Amino acid sequence: MQGVLSGFAVIAVVIAVGYVIGRRGYLGRQAHEVLTKLAFHVASPALLFTLLAEADLSVVFSGRLLVTALSTAAVAGVFVAVGVVRRWGVGRTTIGALCSSYVNSGNLGIPIAVYVLGDASLVAPVLLFQLVMVTPVALTVLDLATAGEKLPLWQRLLTPLRNPVALGSLAGVAVSASGLEIPGPVMDPVTLIGNMAVPAVLLAFGISLRGSAPPLRSGERGAVLLAVALKSVGQPVVAWALAAWVFGLRGAQLLDVVVTSALPAAQNIFTFASSYRVGEALAREAILVSTLLAVPVLVVAAALLG
């Protein structure tokens, strides 16, 4: 319980600071755009590189990760199917699918893993799966969808290597897999730059709330409601069903996968939406509403399964 509340309290304070900055205009009119570019092109790639370069890649093959992967694919697939039927467009549908399935495994998942599950490493498989698999695929789709003209095949195949977030993730995996130990004088400045990522994302999100329409009152109401329903209810329920009925998980292992699946949509989805200028209102509202709903959802999950 303490981990849930403390994790959300930290995020709320930083977002509130961003809102005040935006309202007062301390950083000028371009503050949101500058912070978003800083996070997307510099800080986030550095953070992902440092996290993955020192990660144990063996966790990728855990049974609990398979539950996470399947539940992610299930709820994202539902949103994609609805998006195709409703003709929401590739970019907007991709952002909505991320809001439905991409959990806040970093700045929220780690403290909750420590205080609720008792082990920070339990969130590592989810973090790795999202960074190594989901993020490169989603950003490649967004790159191709916003490229304007049809790209040659060779350029499409190299799309992930042109994206800074995907490139940082893949580079970190390569270092970890090779067993290479990067010297401190090289890694320390990269770590320092990476430490800006989470604050920059949260501040940019808070600044974006200045002057924006209240949640569920914009033209994205239907898409937001679908994404929030899938994220806050659909994904943890699917994860529970798969873990309990298919993989036979019980006790602490069952609680682990349900709690991680019940985490809200990650703030960096808004960074992706802002960078590609697609689905920004959808991302902003879905993240905000799912974050508010995550408190009671996580409390109930911990009470029922703990």
C-alpha positions as CSV (number, residue, x, y, z in Angstrom):
1,M,0.0,0.0,0.0
2,Q,2.8,2.4,0.9
3,G,4.6,1.7,-2.3
4,V,1.5,2.5,-4.4
5,L,0.8,5.8,-2.7
6,S,4.4,6.9,-2.5
7,G,5.0,6.1,-6.2
8,F,2.0,8.1,-7.3
9,A,2.8,10.9,-5.0
10,V,6.2,11.5,-6.6
11,I,4.7,11.5,-10.1
12,A,1.9,13.8,-9.1
13,V,4.2,16.4,-7.5
14,V,6.5,16.5,-10.6
15,I,3.6,16.8,-13.0
16,A,2.1,19.6,-10.8
17,V,5.4,21.5,-10.9
18,G,5.3,21.2,-14.7
19,Y,1.8,22.6,-14.7
20,V,2.8,25.6,-12.6
21,I,5.8,26.1,-15.0
22,G,3.4,26.1,-18.0
23,R,0.9,28.3,-16.3
24,R,3.5,30.9,-15.2
25,G,5.4,30.7,-18.5
26,Y,8.7,30.4,-16.7
27,L,10.4,28.5,-19.6
28,G,8.6,30.3,-22.4
29,R,6.1,29.1,-25.0
30,Q,8.4,26.4,-26.4
31,A,9.0,24.7,-23.1
32,H,6.9,21.7,-23.8
33,E,8.5,21.2,-27.2
34,V,12.0,21.6,-25.9
35,L,11.6,19.2,-23.0
36,T,9.9,16.7,-25.3
37,K,12.8,16.8,-27.8
38,L,15.3,16.6,-24.9
39,A,13.7,13.5,-23.5
40,F,13.1,11.8,-26.9
41,H,16.4,12.5,-28.6
42,V,18.9,12.7,-25.7
43,A,17.8,11.7,-22.2
44,S,15.6,8.7,-22.9
45,P,18.1,6.9,-25.2
46,A,20.8,7.5,-22.6
47,L,18.6,6.2,-19.8
48,L,17.6,3.1,-21.7
49,F,21.1,2.4,-22.7
50,T,22.4,2.5,-19.1
51,L,19.5,0.4,-17.8
52,L,19.8,-2.3,-20.4
53,A,23.6,-2.4,-20.6
54,E,23.7,-3.6,-17.0
55,A,20.6,-5.8,-17.1
56,D,20.5,-9.6,-16.8
57,L,18.9,-10.6,-20.2
58,S,18.1,-14.1,-18.9
59,V,15.0,-12.6,-17.3
60,V,13.6,-12.2,-20.8
61,F,12.9,-16.0,-20.9
62,S,10.9,-16.1,-17.6
63,G,7.4,-17.6,-17.6
64,R,6.0,-14.4,-16.1
65,L,7.3,-12.4,-19.0
66,L,5.4,-14.6,-21.4
67,V,2.2,-13.8,-19.5
68,T,3.0,-10.1,-19.8
69,A,3.8,-10.4,-23.5
70,L,0.5,-12.2,-24.2
71,S,-1.6,-9.9,-22.2
72,T,0.0,-6.9,-23.9
73,A,-0.6,-8.3,-27.3
74,A,-4.2,-9.2,-26.4
75,V,-5.3,-5.7,-25.3
76,A,-3.3,-3.9,-27.9
77,G,-4.8,-6.1,-30.5
78,V,-8.3,-5.2,-29.3
79,F,-7.6,-1.5,-29.7
80,V,-6.0,-2.0,-33.1
81,A,-9.1,-3.9,-34.3
82,V,-11.4,-1.2,-33.2
83,G,-9.1,1.5,-34.7
84,V,-9.2,-0.3,-38.0
85,V,-13.0,-0.6,-38.0
86,R,-13.4,3.1,-36.9
87,R,-10.7,4.2,-39.3
88,W,-8.7,6.1,-36.7
89,G,-5.5,6.1,-38.8
90,V,-2.3,4.1,-38.3
91,G,-0.5,6.7,-36.1
92,R,-3.4,7.4,-33.8
93,T,-4.3,3.7,-33.5
94,T,-0.6,3.0,-32.6
95,I,-0.6,5.6,-29.8
96,G,-4.0,4.2,-28.5
97,A,-2.7,0.6,-28.6
98,L,0.3,1.8,-26.5
99,C,-2.0,3.6,-24.0
100,S,-3.9,0.3,-23.7
101,S,-0.9,-1.9,-23.0
102,Y,2.4,-0.1,-22.3
103,V,2.7,0.1,-18.5
104,N,4.6,2.6,-16.4
105,S,7.3,0.0,-15.4
106,G,10.0,2.6,-14.6
107,N,9.3,5.5,-12.4
108,L,6.1,3.9,-11.0
109,G,6.8,0.2,-11.4
110,I,10.1,0.2,-9.5
111,P,8.9,1.7,-6.3
112,I,5.7,-0.4,-6.4
113,A,7.8,-3.5,-7.0
114,V,9.9,-2.6,-3.9
115,Y,7.1,-1.7,-1.5
116,V,4.3,-4.0,-2.7
117,L,6.1,-7.0,-4.2
118,G,9.2,-6.7,-2.1
119,D,11.7,-7.0,-5.0
120,A,12.6,-4.4,-7.5
121,S,14.0,-7.0,-9.9
122,L,10.5,-8.3,-10.5
123,V,9.6,-5.4,-12.8
124,A,12.8,-6.0,-14.9
125,P,11.2,-8.5,-17.3
126,V,8.4,-6.1,-18.1
127,L,10.8,-3.2,-18.5
128,L,13.1,-5.2,-20.8
129,F,10.2,-6.6,-22.9
130,Q,8.8,-3.1,-23.5
131,L,12.1,-1.5,-24.3
132,V,13.5,-4.3,-26.5
133,M,10.3,-5.5,-28.2
134,V,7.4,-3.1,-27.9
135,T,9.1,0.3,-28.3
136,P,11.2,-0.5,-31.4
137,V,8.1,-2.0,-33.2
138,A,5.8,0.9,-32.2
139,L,8.2,3.6,-33.2
140,T,9.0,1.9,-36.4
141,V,5.3,1.9,-37.2
142,L,5.0,5.6,-36.3
143,D,8.1,6.4,-38.4
144,L,6.6,4.6,-41.4
145,A,3.2,6.1,-40.9
146,T,4.5,9.7,-40.7
147,A,7.1,9.4,-43.4
148,G,4.9,11.2,-45.9
149,E,6.0,9.4,-49.1
150,K,6.5,5.7,-49.5
151,L,10.0,4.7,-48.5
152,P,12.1,2.1,-50.3
153,L,12.3,-1.3,-48.7
154,W,15.9,-0.9,-47.5
155,Q,15.0,2.3,-45.7
156,R,12.0,0.6,-44.0
157,L,14.3,-2.2,-42.8
158,L,16.7,0.4,-41.3
159,T,13.9,2.5,-39.7
160,P,14.6,1.2,-36.1
161,L,18.3,2.3,-36.4
162,R,17.2,5.9,-37.2
163,N,15.1,6.2,-34.0
164,P,17.1,7.4,-31.0
165,V,14.9,5.6,-28.4
166,A,15.0,2.3,-30.2
167,L,18.7,2.8,-31.0
168,G,19.6,3.4,-27.3
169,S,17.6,0.3,-26.3
170,L,19.2,-2.0,-28.9
171,A,22.7,-0.6,-28.0
172,G,22.2,-1.4,-24.4
173,V,21.1,-4.9,-25.2
174,A,24.1,-5.4,-27.4
175,V,26.5,-4.3,-24.6
176,S,24.7,-6.6,-22.0
177,A,24.8,-9.6,-24.4
178,S,28.5,-9.1,-25.1
179,G,29.5,-8.9,-21.5
180,L,31.4,-5.7,-22.2
181,E,32.1,-3.6,-19.2
182,I,32.1,0.1,-20.0
183,P,34.6,2.2,-18.1
184,G,33.2,4.6,-15.5
185,P,34.5,7.8,-17.2
186,V,32.4,6.8,-20.3
187,M,29.3,5.5,-18.5
188,D,29.0,8.2,-15.8
189,P,28.2,11.1,-18.1
190,V,25.7,8.9,-20.0
191,T,24.1,8.0,-16.7
192,L,23.9,11.7,-15.7
193,I,22.2,12.6,-19.0
194,G,19.8,9.7,-18.7
195,N,18.8,10.8,-15.2
196,M,17.1,13.8,-16.9
197,A,14.7,11.6,-18.8
198,V,11.9,10.9,-16.2
199,P,11.8,14.5,-14.9
200,A,11.8,15.9,-18.4
201,V,8.9,13.6,-19.4
202,L,6.8,14.4,-16.3
203,L,7.5,18.1,-16.5
204,A,6.6,18.2,-20.2
205,F,3.4,16.3,-19.4
206,G,2.5,18.8,-16.7
207,I,3.2,21.7,-19.0
208,S,0.9,20.2,-21.6
209,L,-2.0,20.2,-19.2
210,R,-2.0,24.0,-19.2
211,G,-4.9,25.1,-21.4
212,S,-5.9,21.6,-22.5
213,A,-9.4,20.3,-22.4
214,P,-10.5,18.4,-19.2
215,P,-10.2,14.6,-19.6
216,L,-13.0,12.9,-21.6
217,R,-14.3,16.2,-23.0
218,S,-12.2,16.4,-26.1
219,G,-12.8,14.8,-29.5
220,E,-10.9,11.7,-28.3
221,R,-13.5,10.7,-25.7
222,G,-14.3,7.3,-27.4
223,A,-10.7,6.3,-28.0
224,V,-9.6,7.4,-24.5
225,L,-12.4,5.4,-22.8
226,L,-11.5,2.3,-24.8
227,A,-7.8,2.7,-24.0
228,V,-8.4,3.3,-20.3
229,A,-10.8,0.4,-20.0
230,L,-8.3,-2.0,-21.7
231,K,-5.4,-0.6,-19.6
232,S,-7.0,-0.4,-16.2
233,V,-9.3,-3.4,-16.3
234,G,-8.6,-5.5,-19.4
235,Q,-4.9,-6.0,-19.1
236,P,-4.8,-7.1,-15.5
237,V,-7.8,-9.4,-15.9
238,V,-6.2,-11.0,-19.0
239,A,-2.9,-11.4,-17.2
240,W,-4.6,-13.0,-14.2
241,A,-6.5,-15.4,-16.4
242,L,-3.4,-16.4,-18.3
243,A,-1.2,-16.7,-15.2
244,A,-3.8,-18.7,-13.2
245,W,-5.5,-20.9,-15.8
246,V,-2.8,-21.4,-18.5
247,F,0.5,-21.1,-16.6
248,G,-0.7,-22.3,-13.2
249,L,0.9,-19.5,-11.2
250,R,-0.2,-19.1,-7.6
251,G,0.6,-16.9,-4.6
252,A,3.4,-14.3,-5.0
253,Q,4.0,-15.1,-8.7
254,L,0.4,-14.5,-9.6
255,L,0.4,-11.3,-7.6
256,D,3.5,-10.1,-9.4
257,V,2.1,-10.4,-13.0
258,V,-1.3,-8.9,-12.0
259,V,0.3,-5.9,-10.2
260,T,2.7,-5.1,-13.1
261,S,-0.1,-5.5,-15.6
262,A,-2.3,-3.1,-13.6
263,L,0.2,-0.3,-13.7
264,P,-1.1,2.8,-15.6
265,A,0.0,3.9,-19.1
266,A,3.5,5.2,-19.2
267,Q,4.2,8.9,-19.5
268,N,6.8,8.4,-22.3
269,I,3.9,7.4,-24.6
270,F,3.0,11.1,-24.6
271,T,6.6,11.9,-25.5
272,F,6.2,9.6,-28.6
273,A,2.9,11.2,-29.5
274,S,4.3,14.7,-29.2
275,S,7.5,13.8,-31.2
276,Y,5.4,12.4,-34.1
277,R,2.6,15.0,-33.6
278,V,-0.1,12.3,-33.6
279,G,-2.6,11.3,-31.0
280,E,-1.3,13.8,-28.4
281,A,-4.7,14.5,-26.8
282,L,-5.4,10.7,-26.7
283,A,-2.1,10.0,-25.0
284,R,-2.4,12.9,-22.5
285,E,-5.9,12.0,-21.4
286,A,-5.5,8.2,-21.4
287,I,-2.3,8.5,-19.3
288,L,-3.9,10.9,-16.8
289,V,-7.1,8.9,-16.4
290,S,-5.4,5.5,-16.2
291,T,-2.9,6.9,-13.6
292,L,-5.8,8.1,-11.4
293,L,-7.6,4.8,-11.7
294,A,-4.5,2.8,-11.0
295,V,-4.5,3.6,-7.3
296,P,-7.8,1.8,-6.5
297,V,-7.0,-0.9,-9.1
298,L,-3.6,-1.7,-7.5
299,V,-5.1,-1.6,-4.0
300,V,-7.8,-4.0,-4.9
301,A,-5.3,-6.4,-6.7
302,A,-3.0,-6.4,-3.7
303,A,-5.9,-7.0,-1.3
304,L,-7.4,-9.9,-3.3
305,L,-4.1,-11.6,-4.3
306,G,-1.7,-10.6,-1.5
